[in-house]
Amino acid sequence: MNTKLTLTIERSIIEKAKRYARKRERSLSDLIENYLKALTNESEINEETLTPTVKSLRGSFKLPENFDYKKELTHRLSEKYL
């Protein structure tokens, strides 16, 4: 069952997201729904679902203490898509 959701997002971001969705012939709602599905499924990943290759790569490098993953991800995705 679908439910309506109200979000508050900067107008310029909404316009860019709409253009992105239009180029891919998808609705903005569909993109957001799939993004939220991916986010919630990510937390459900456990050792059993990882392939042997991925398991072998875990812990193979260390990030600096002050590394901001979300900031870096936002920056890289903005460069790629906007």
C-alpha positions as semicolon CSV with decimal commas, in nm:
position;residue;x (nm);y (nm);z (nm)
1;M;0,000;0,000;0,000
2;N;0,138;0,339;-0,096
3;T;0,133;0,625;0,151
4;K;0,188;0,993;0,084
5;L;0,499;1,150;0,237
6;T;0,580;1,519;0,266
7;L;0,946;1,623;0,253
8;T;1,109;1,961;0,287
9;I;1,396;1,992;0,040
10;E;1,567;2,288;-0,126
11;R;1,389;2,389;-0,446
12;S;1,710;2,370;-0,653
13;I;1,774;2,013;-0,536
14;I;1,420;1,912;-0,626
15;E;1,454;2,058;-0,976
16;K;1,785;1,878;-1,033
17;A;1,637;1,554;-0,904
18;K;1,336;1,590;-1,133
19;R;1,564;1,641;-1,434
20;Y;1,767;1,338;-1,329
21;A;1,452;1,126;-1,299
22;R;1,313;1,251;-1,631
23;K;1,637;1,159;-1,813
24;R;1,602;0,806;-1,679
25;E;1,230;0,790;-1,756
26;R;1,138;0,735;-1,392
27;S;0,938;0,929;-1,139
28;L;1,099;1,114;-0,854
29;S;0,886;0,912;-0,612
30;D;1,020;0,591;-0,763
31;L;1,380;0,709;-0,728
32;I;1,330;0,809;-0,367
33;E;1,147;0,487;-0,282
34;N;1,426;0,276;-0,430
35;Y;1,690;0,483;-0,250
36;L;1,513;0,430;0,081
37;K;1,482;0,057;0,009
38;A;1,856;0,041;-0,056
39;L;1,929;0,228;0,266
40;T;1,714;0,004;0,479
41;N;1,839;-0,317;0,315
42;E;2,200;-0,209;0,365
43;S;2,161;-0,234;0,741
44;E;2,030;-0,591;0,705
45;I;2,350;-0,718;0,538
46;N;2,522;-0,978;0,747
47;E;2,819;-1,209;0,707
48;E;2,606;-1,478;0,540
49;T;2,511;-1,255;0,246
50;L;2,866;-1,145;0,164
51;T;3,059;-1,320;-0,110
52;P;3,399;-1,469;-0,026
53;T;3,570;-1,193;-0,225
54;V;3,395;-0,918;-0,028
55;K;3,469;-1,095;0,299
56;S;3,838;-1,110;0,209
57;L;3,845;-0,734;0,140
58;R;3,683;-0,632;0,469
59;G;3,927;-0,448;0,692
60;S;4,191;-0,425;0,420
61;F;4,244;-0,052;0,473
62;K;4,205;0,203;0,751
63;L;4,043;0,543;0,719
64;P;4,166;0,850;0,905
65;E;3,994;0,910;1,241
66;N;3,832;1,234;1,117
67;F;3,702;1,088;0,787
68;D;3,342;1,196;0,722
69;Y;3,194;0,922;0,504
70;K;2,862;1,098;0,444
71;K;3,031;1,424;0,345
72;E;3,266;1,246;0,104
73;L;2,983;1,041;-0,048
74;T;2,770;1,352;-0,098
75;H;3,060;1,532;-0,261
76;R;3,143;1,246;-0,500
77;L;2,779;1,185;-0,597
78;S;2,727;1,558;-0,657
79;E;3,028;1,562;-0,890
80;K;2,900;1,257;-1,074
81;Y;2,532;1,342;-1,115
82;L;2,483;1,717;-1,078
